Amino acid sequence: MTTFTTLEPSSVAVDPGASETTTVRLRNDGDTVEEYRLSVVGDPAEWTQIAPDTLRLYPGDEGSASVVFSPPRAPETAAGAVPFGILVQPQQNPELSNVAEGVLDVSPYGDMRAELLPVTVRGRLSARFRVAVDNVGNAPLSVGISGQDDEEVLDFRPSPETMDIAQGRTRLTRVRIRPGGVKFLGQPERYPFALTVEPAQDGLPDRAVPVPPAQLRGTFIRLPLFPRWLLVTLGLLTAGATVFTVLWFVPRPPLVSNAVAQQLPPAQPANALPPPPQTPPPVPAPPPAAASPSPEQSAEQEQQQDGEEEQAGAAQASAPAQDGIATIRSAQNGQVLGLQDDRTDDGTAVVLADDKQQQGQGPNPLWVSIPYADGTVVLAPNGTLGSVLDQTGGEAPVELRTVAGGEAAIRAGQASPLQRWRLEPESEGIVMIVNSQTGGCLTNMGNSLQVQVRPCDDAFAAIQRWQLVDPVAP
């Protein structure tokens, strides 16, 4: 028994988001009735359909089925030639299965998204901000960064100036902005500017549609070199020093107290006789001194006092550290740390969401910080203290992981180093959340995106600052 199989055509070109069809033809060259089951093998299998997927042929008969390819318009659909096969399986003679092979040519397309972080920057001599570029096309993309302002007083220095971004990936570049000259005094000045993210069209495949450039608007606020409060402080100090100097060098008349004046004898004429000697008044006897304690009693009192101080110190040292509870909010865009779809099962992504409380949609997610003796804390969602914030290592997304043994094991210090964090103060009300093992900082990757741990660097400073809002006792 044999089966003749062919694809017409064997090579198919398709655009992501569209559909293309090819036909598989079969002929039963055997002498018995056979039923054939058809299926797709290879990478296109998940977005390919065969209709019908079963053919029943008599000896010498031919049959056909349509193969429809529908690749999604997503970065996961890589551009280029993708081999595939149609597996033909006879049900009565499965050992005679064969595969009709073909090639699917997926067309490339370019698309990107760019974001300025932050939109407004301040500085006296210079300032820095970051540009995040997402390649949401299905082919590699190369972009260049440039900036300009209407008054042409700003100098833009991207580092790096060009970036190569793989499909489905995000890259950050740091831009330093510097105004011309120096402003010593006066009010802050605002300079609107535009940053252009220009894709390199020559880097795209031949059939790719050109990607339009992205324009990002921002504002640089130039501060005077000497702030107003410094001038006010210097003026007050100068005035105070002047008053002190004047008071110090002004001559003052001699002062004689009334008691000294009463003790001086009155003036007498030169021929007056000296007064007769006077008998001094009797001096009263001093009161009897109180009996001083014996050396044995003094030693006992000192020992008793030392014992009370040691007991007070021991009681204070043995007091357990208290848990903390707060909403963790990004200092960069005001969004709060939460869980994807409000799930708490193992492996749930930790994401940023809009502030529900400000929008009147209910309370925000709360996080409980359980302190450890080494100064680190474990962060767990309120009401689910058996699961904690976890970094899987490297520059990886942050997930919720269940600790074996639950809350009791966490409080016993059995959380792994990747599940321990240090809350390092950055400024008033601002902290950096640093992983105790990798030393990376919790990083805001954008609205509804999973947060990650990135190196603690000035390049990511704005998206690595957090606020612990409304802490109350859990």
C-alpha positions as CSV (number, residue, x, y, z in Angstrom):
1,M,0.0,0.0,0.0
2,T,1.3,3.5,-0.9
3,T,0.0,7.1,-0.7
4,F,0.9,9.9,-3.0
5,T,1.1,13.3,-1.3
6,T,1.8,16.7,-2.6
7,L,1.6,20.4,-1.6
8,E,0.3,23.1,-4.1
9,P,2.1,25.4,-3.7
10,S,4.9,24.2,-1.4
11,S,6.1,27.8,-0.8
12,V,3.7,30.4,0.6
13,A,4.3,34.1,1.5
14,V,2.1,35.6,4.2
15,D,1.9,38.9,6.1
16,P,1.5,38.9,9.9
17,G,-2.1,39.6,10.7
18,A,-3.3,38.2,7.3
19,S,-4.1,34.7,6.0
20,E,-2.8,32.6,3.1
21,T,-3.8,29.1,1.9
22,T,-2.1,26.1,0.3
23,T,-3.6,22.8,-0.7
24,V,-2.4,19.3,0.2
25,R,-3.5,16.5,-2.2
26,L,-3.6,12.8,-1.5
27,R,-4.1,9.7,-3.7
28,N,-4.7,6.2,-2.3
29,D,-2.5,3.9,-4.4
30,G,-3.4,0.9,-2.2
31,D,-6.0,-1.8,-2.7
32,T,-8.1,-1.1,0.5
33,V,-10.2,1.8,1.7
34,E,-8.0,4.0,4.0
35,E,-8.7,7.0,6.3
36,Y,-6.0,9.6,6.6
37,R,-5.6,12.1,9.4
38,L,-3.8,15.3,8.6
39,S,-1.9,17.6,11.0
40,V,0.7,20.4,10.9
41,V,4.2,20.1,12.3
42,G,6.8,22.9,12.9
43,D,6.6,26.4,14.3
44,P,3.5,27.5,12.3
45,A,1.4,24.7,13.9
46,E,-0.1,26.9,16.6
47,W,-1.6,29.4,14.1
48,T,-2.4,27.0,11.2
49,Q,-5.7,25.1,10.4
50,I,-6.4,22.2,8.1
51,A,-9.9,21.7,6.7
52,P,-10.9,18.9,6.6
53,D,-8.3,17.3,8.9
54,T,-9.5,13.7,8.0
55,L,-9.9,12.2,4.5
56,R,-11.4,8.8,3.6
57,L,-10.3,7.5,0.2
58,Y,-11.2,4.4,-1.8
59,P,-8.4,2.7,-3.8
60,G,-7.3,4.9,-6.6
61,D,-9.3,7.9,-5.4
62,E,-7.8,11.4,-4.8
63,G,-8.7,13.9,-2.1
64,S,-7.5,17.4,-1.0
65,A,-7.6,19.6,2.1
66,S,-7.0,23.4,2.6
67,V,-4.1,24.5,4.8
68,V,-4.8,28.1,6.2
69,F,-1.8,30.0,7.7
70,S,-2.8,33.0,10.0
71,P,0.3,34.3,11.7
72,P,-0.5,37.0,14.4
73,R,0.9,40.5,14.1
74,A,3.2,40.2,17.1
75,P,7.0,40.2,17.8
76,E,6.8,36.5,18.5
77,T,6.1,35.9,14.8
78,A,9.7,36.2,13.5
79,A,10.1,37.3,9.9
80,G,11.8,35.1,7.3
81,A,11.5,31.6,6.0
82,V,9.8,29.2,8.3
83,P,9.8,25.5,7.3
84,F,6.7,23.4,8.0
85,G,5.3,20.0,7.2
86,I,1.9,18.3,6.7
87,L,1.9,14.9,8.5
88,V,-0.3,12.3,6.7
89,Q,-1.2,9.3,9.0
90,P,-3.1,6.3,7.6
91,Q,-5.3,5.0,10.4
92,Q,-5.1,1.3,9.3
93,N,-1.4,1.4,8.4
94,P,0.2,4.1,10.7
95,E,3.7,2.8,9.9
96,L,3.2,4.2,6.3
97,S,2.9,7.8,7.5
98,N,4.7,10.5,5.5
99,V,5.3,14.3,5.6
100,A,4.7,16.8,2.8
101,E,7.2,19.6,3.4
102,G,6.9,23.3,2.6
103,V,8.3,26.7,3.4
104,L,6.3,29.7,4.8
105,D,7.8,33.1,4.1
106,V,6.6,35.5,6.8
107,S,6.8,39.2,5.8
108,P,8.6,41.6,8.1
109,Y,7.0,44.7,9.6
110,G,8.5,47.5,11.7
111,D,6.8,49.2,14.7
112,M,8.1,50.8,17.8
113,R,7.1,52.8,20.9
114,A,9.1,55.4,22.7
115,E,8.8,57.1,26.1
116,L,10.6,60.0,27.8
117,L,11.5,59.4,31.4
118,P,10.8,61.8,33.0
119,V,8.9,64.4,30.9
120,T,10.2,67.4,32.9
121,V,13.8,67.7,34.2
122,R,15.4,70.4,36.4
123,G,19.0,71.5,36.7
124,R,21.4,74.4,37.2
125,L,24.3,73.4,34.9
126,S,22.8,70.2,33.3
127,A,20.2,67.5,33.7
128,R,19.7,63.9,32.6
129,F,16.7,61.9,31.5
130,R,16.2,58.5,29.8
131,V,14.4,57.4,26.6
132,A,12.9,53.9,26.5
133,V,12.3,52.4,23.0
134,D,10.2,49.2,22.5
135,N,10.6,47.2,19.3
136,V,7.1,45.8,18.8
137,G,7.8,44.7,15.2
138,N,8.9,41.2,14.1
139,A,12.4,42.2,12.8
140,P,15.5,43.8,14.4
141,L,15.4,47.6,14.5
142,S,18.1,50.2,14.7
143,V,17.3,53.7,16.0
144,G,19.1,57.1,16.4
145,I,18.4,59.7,19.1
146,S,18.6,63.5,18.5
147,G,17.1,66.6,20.2
148,Q,16.3,70.2,19.5
149,D,14.7,73.2,21.1
150,D,13.0,76.3,19.7
151,E,15.5,78.8,21.2
152,E,18.6,76.6,20.2
153,V,20.2,77.1,23.6
154,L,20.2,73.4,24.7
155,D,22.9,70.8,23.9
156,F,21.7,67.2,23.7
157,R,24.2,64.3,24.3
158,P,22.6,60.8,24.0
159,S,24.6,57.9,25.3
160,P,24.5,55.8,23.1
161,E,23.4,57.8,20.1
162,T,22.2,54.7,18.2
163,M,20.8,51.4,19.5
164,D,20.1,48.0,17.9
165,I,16.9,46.5,19.3
166,A,15.8,42.9,18.7
167,Q,12.2,42.2,18.1
168,G,10.0,42.2,21.2
169,R,12.8,43.8,23.3
170,T,13.2,47.2,25.1
171,R,16.3,49.3,25.4
172,L,17.1,52.5,27.4
173,T,19.4,55.3,26.5
174,R,20.6,58.1,28.7
175,V,20.5,61.7,27.4
176,R,22.4,64.6,29.0
177,I,21.0,68.1,28.4
178,R,23.1,71.2,29.0
179,P,22.1,74.8,28.5
180,G,24.5,77.5,27.2
181,G,26.1,79.9,29.6
182,V,25.5,80.1,33.4
183,K,22.5,81.7,35.2
184,F,23.6,83.0,38.5
185,L,20.5,84.7,39.8
186,G,16.8,85.2,39.0
187,Q,13.7,83.1,38.4
188,P,13.8,79.6,36.9
189,E,13.5,79.5,33.1
190,R,11.5,76.9,31.1
191,Y,12.8,75.5,27.8
192,P,10.5,73.1,25.9
193,F,12.3,70.7,23.7
194,A,11.6,67.8,21.3
195,L,13.5,64.5,21.1
196,T,13.4,62.5,17.9
197,V,13.7,58.7,17.8
198,E,14.6,58.0,14.1
199,P,14.5,54.4,12.9
200,A,17.3,53.4,10.4
201,Q,15.3,52.4,7.4
202,D,18.3,50.8,5.7
203,G,18.4,48.2,8.5
204,L,15.0,46.8,7.7
205,P,14.4,43.9,5.3
206,D,13.4,44.8,1.7
207,R,9.7,44.0,2.1
208,A,9.3,45.9,5.4
209,V,7.2,49.0,5.6
210,P,9.2,52.0,6.7
211,V,8.8,52.9,10.4
212,P,7.9,56.6,11.1
213,P,10.0,58.5,13.6
214,A,8.7,59.2,17.1
215,Q,8.6,62.8,18.5
216,L,8.9,63.0,22.3
217,R,8.0,66.4,24.0
218,G,9.7,67.4,27.2
219,T,10.6,70.5,29.3
220,F,13.9,71.5,30.9
221,I,13.6,74.0,33.8
222,R,16.9,75.9,34.3
223,L,17.5,76.9,37.9
224,P,19.8,79.8,39.0
225,L,23.2,78.8,40.3
226,F,22.5,80.6,43.6
227,P,19.0,79.7,44.9
228,R,16.9,82.4,46.6
229,W,17.1,80.8,50.0
230,L,20.9,81.0,49.9
231,L,20.8,84.7,49.2
232,V,18.3,85.3,52.0
233,T,20.5,83.2,54.4
234,L,23.6,85.2,53.5
235,G,21.7,88.5,54.0
236,L,20.6,87.5,57.4
237,L,24.1,86.3,58.4
238,T,25.6,89.6,57.2
239,A,23.0,91.6,59.1
240,G,23.6,89.6,62.2
241,A,27.4,90.0,61.9
242,T,27.1,93.7,61.5
243,V,24.9,94.1,64.6
244,F,27.2,92.0,66.7
245,T,30.3,94.0,65.6
246,V,28.5,97.3,66.4
247,L,27.5,96.1,69.9
248,W,31.0,94.7,70.6
249,F,32.8,98.0,69.9
250,V,30.4,100.4,71.5
251,P,31.9,101.8,74.9
252,R,29.9,100.8,77.9
253,P,29.8,102.7,81.3
254,P,31.2,100.9,84.4
255,L,28.6,99.1,86.5
256,V,28.6,99.0,90.3
257,S,26.2,96.8,92.1
258,N,24.1,98.0,95.0
259,A,25.7,95.4,97.3
260,V,29.2,96.8,96.6
261,A,28.0,100.4,97.1
262,Q,26.5,99.6,100.5
263,Q,29.8,98.0,101.6
264,L,31.9,101.1,100.8
265,P,32.4,103.4,103.9
266,P,31.1,107.0,103.7
267,A,33.7,109.8,103.1
268,Q,35.1,111.4,106.3
269,P,37.0,114.7,106.8
270,A,40.8,114.5,107.1
271,N,40.9,115.5,110.8
272,A,38.2,113.1,111.9
273,L,39.2,110.4,114.5
274,P,38.8,106.8,113.6
275,P,35.7,105.1,115.0
276,P,35.9,103.0,118.1
277,P,36.3,99.3,117.5
278,Q,33.1,97.3,117.5
279,T,32.5,94.0,119.0
280,P,31.6,91.4,116.2
281,P,28.2,89.8,116.6
282,P,28.1,86.2,117.8
283,V,28.3,83.5,115.1
284,P,25.6,80.8,115.5
285,A,26.8,77.3,115.7
286,P,26.4,75.2,112.5
287,P,23.7,72.6,112.5
288,P,24.8,69.0,113.1
289,A,25.8,67.2,109.9
290,A,23.7,64.3,108.7
291,A,25.1,60.9,109.3
292,S,26.8,59.6,106.1
293,P,26.0,56.0,105.0
294,S,28.5,53.3,105.7
295,P,30.7,51.9,102.8
296,E,28.8,48.6,102.8
297,Q,25.4,50.4,102.4
298,S,26.9,52.6,99.5
299,A,28.1,49.4,97.6
300,E,24.7,47.7,98.0
301,Q,22.9,50.8,96.6
302,E,25.3,51.0,93.6
303,Q,24.8,47.2,92.8
304,Q,21.0,47.6,93.0
305,Q,21.0,50.6,90.7
306,D,23.3,48.7,88.1
307,G,21.0,45.7,88.2
308,E,17.9,47.9,87.5
309,E,19.7,49.5,84.5
310,E,20.8,46.1,83.1
311,Q,17.2,44.8,83.3
312,A,15.8,47.9,81.6
313,G,18.4,47.5,78.8
314,A,17.7,43.8,78.3
315,A,14.0,44.4,78.2
316,Q,14.5,47.1,75.5
317,A,16.9,44.9,73.4
318,S,14.5,41.9,73.6
319,A,11.6,43.8,72.2
320,P,10.7,42.2,68.8
321,A,10.8,44.3,65.6
322,Q,7.3,45.1,64.3
323,D,6.0,44.4,60.8
324,G,5.2,47.3,58.6
325,I,2.4,47.8,56.1
326,A,2.1,50.3,53.3
327,T,1.2,50.9,49.7
328,I,4.3,50.9,47.5
329,R,4.1,53.7,44.9
330,S,6.4,54.6,42.1
331,A,7.9,58.1,42.7
332,Q,8.2,58.5,38.9
333,N,4.6,58.1,37.7
334,G,2.5,57.6,40.9
335,Q,1.4,54.1,40.0
336,V,1.2,51.4,42.7
337,L,2.8,48.0,43.0
338,G,0.3,45.1,42.7
339,L,-0.3,41.6,41.3
340,Q,-1.4,40.7,37.8
341,D,-5.2,40.2,37.8
342,D,-5.1,40.4,41.6
343,R,-4.0,36.8,41.8
344,T,-1.9,35.4,44.6
345,D,-0.9,32.0,43.3
346,D,2.8,30.9,42.8
347,G,4.5,32.6,39.9
348,T,2.1,35.6,39.6
349,A,3.7,38.6,37.9
350,V,4.3,41.7,40.0
351,V,3.1,44.7,37.9
352,L,2.4,48.4,38.2
353,A,-1.3,49.5,38.1
354,D,-3.2,52.8,38.3
355,D,-3.9,54.4,41.8
356,K,-7.4,53.0,42.5
357,Q,-7.8,55.2,45.6
358,Q,-7.2,58.5,43.7
359,Q,-9.7,57.3,41.0
360,G,-12.3,56.4,43.6
361,Q,-12.2,52.7,42.6
362,G,-11.4,51.3,46.1
363,P,-8.3,50.7,48.2
364,N,-4.8,50.1,46.7
365,P,-2.9,46.9,47.3
366,L,-1.0,46.7,50.6
367,W,2.4,45.1,51.2
368,V,3.6,43.8,54.6
369,S,7.3,44.1,55.4
370,I,8.6,41.4,57.7
371,P,12.0,42.5,59.2
372,Y,15.0,40.2,59.6
373,A,17.9,40.6,62.1
374,D,20.4,41.5,59.3
375,G,18.5,44.6,58.4
376,T,16.6,43.2,55.4
377,V,12.9,42.7,55.0
378,V,10.6,40.3,53.2
379,L,7.7,41.9,51.2
380,A,4.5,39.9,51.2
381,P,1.0,40.9,50.0
382,N,-1.4,41.7,52.8
383,G,-3.5,38.7,53.6
384,T,-1.2,36.2,51.9
385,L,1.9,36.2,54.1
386,G,3.0,32.8,52.9
387,S,4.1,34.2,49.5
388,V,6.8,36.9,49.0
389,L,8.4,39.1,46.4
390,D,11.1,37.1,44.6
391,Q,13.8,37.8,42.0
392,T,14.8,34.7,40.0
393,G,18.3,36.0,39.4
394,G,20.0,38.3,36.9
395,E,18.0,41.1,35.3
396,A,14.8,39.1,35.6
397,P,11.1,40.0,36.1
398,V,9.9,39.9,39.7
399,E,7.3,37.3,40.7
400,L,5.3,36.2,43.7
401,R,6.7,33.0,45.1
402,T,5.3,30.7,47.8
403,V,7.8,29.9,50.6
404,A,7.8,26.3,51.8
405,G,6.4,26.2,55.3
406,G,4.4,29.4,54.8
407,E,4.3,32.4,57.2
408,A,5.9,30.4,60.0
409,A,9.0,29.6,57.9
410,I,9.2,33.2,56.7
411,R,9.2,34.6,60.3
412,A,11.8,31.9,61.2
413,G,14.2,33.5,58.7
414,Q,14.0,30.8,56.0
415,A,13.3,33.1,53.1
416,S,16.1,32.8,50.5
417,P,18.5,35.7,49.8
418,L,16.7,36.4,46.5
419,Q,13.5,37.0,48.6
420,R,15.1,39.5,50.9
421,W,15.3,43.3,50.2
422,R,16.9,46.4,51.7
423,L,15.0,49.6,51.9
424,E,17.7,52.2,51.3
425,P,16.6,55.8,51.9
426,E,17.3,58.0,48.8
427,S,15.7,61.3,50.0
428,E,12.9,62.5,52.2
429,G,10.1,59.9,51.8
430,I,11.9,58.1,48.9
431,V,13.6,54.7,49.1
432,M,15.4,52.3,46.8
433,I,14.3,48.6,47.1
434,V,17.5,46.6,46.7
435,N,17.8,42.8,46.5
436,S,20.1,41.5,49.2
437,Q,21.9,38.9,47.0
438,T,22.1,40.5,43.5
439,G,22.3,44.1,44.6
440,G,19.9,45.1,41.9
441,C,17.1,47.7,42.3
442,L,13.4,47.2,41.9
443,T,12.6,49.0,38.6
444,N,9.4,50.5,37.2
445,M,9.2,49.2,33.5
446,G,5.9,51.1,32.7
447,N,2.1,51.0,33.1
448,S,0.7,47.4,33.4
449,L,4.2,45.9,32.7
450,Q,5.9,43.5,35.0
451,V,8.5,45.1,37.2
452,Q,12.1,44.0,37.0
453,V,15.4,44.1,38.9
454,R,18.0,46.2,37.1
455,P,21.4,47.4,38.2
456,C,21.2,50.4,40.6
457,D,22.5,53.1,38.3
458,D,21.9,56.8,37.7
459,A,20.5,55.8,34.3
460,F,17.5,54.2,36.0
461,A,17.3,56.4,39.1
462,A,14.0,58.0,38.2
463,I,12.2,54.6,37.7
464,Q,13.9,53.0,40.7
465,R,12.6,55.4,43.4
466,W,9.6,54.3,45.5
467,Q,7.4,55.7,48.2
468,L,5.9,53.8,51.2
469,V,2.5,55.4,51.5
470,D,0.2,55.5,54.5
471,P,2.0,52.9,56.8
472,V,-0.2,51.6,59.6
473,A,0.2,48.7,62.0
474,P,-0.8,45.4,60.3
